[in-house]
Amino acid sequence: MNVPTSIKTNKVAAQVVKTTAITENHYENISNSVSTFNQLLANISNKLGLSKAIYQK
């Protein structure tokens, strides 16, 4: 069956948008995890009296 190019293009464009949204969501989740981890390190360091320079490098 011959599918018109416009339909193929729309399907590809929709898949790109979907994949981009999923990728952005994953990066946001990773970023939030890293931020939480950095906050955890900062709290532990403060409780131990360590310099911020140690974990910010």
Rosetta blueprint (number, residue, H / E / L):
1 M L
2 N L
3 V L
4 P L
5 T H
6 S H
7 I H
8 K H
9 T H
10 N H
11 K H
12 V H
13 A H
14 A H
15 Q H
16 V H
17 V H
18 K H
19 T H
20 T H
21 A H
22 I H
23 T H
24 E H
25 N H
26 H H
27 Y H
28 E H
29 N H
30 I H
31 S H
32 N H
33 S H
34 V H
35 S H
36 T H
37 F H
38 N H
39 Q H
40 L H
41 L H
42 A H
43 N H
44 I H
45 S H
46 N H
47 K H
48 L H
49 G L
50 L L
51 S L
52 K H
53 A H
54 I H
55 Y H
56 Q H
57 K L
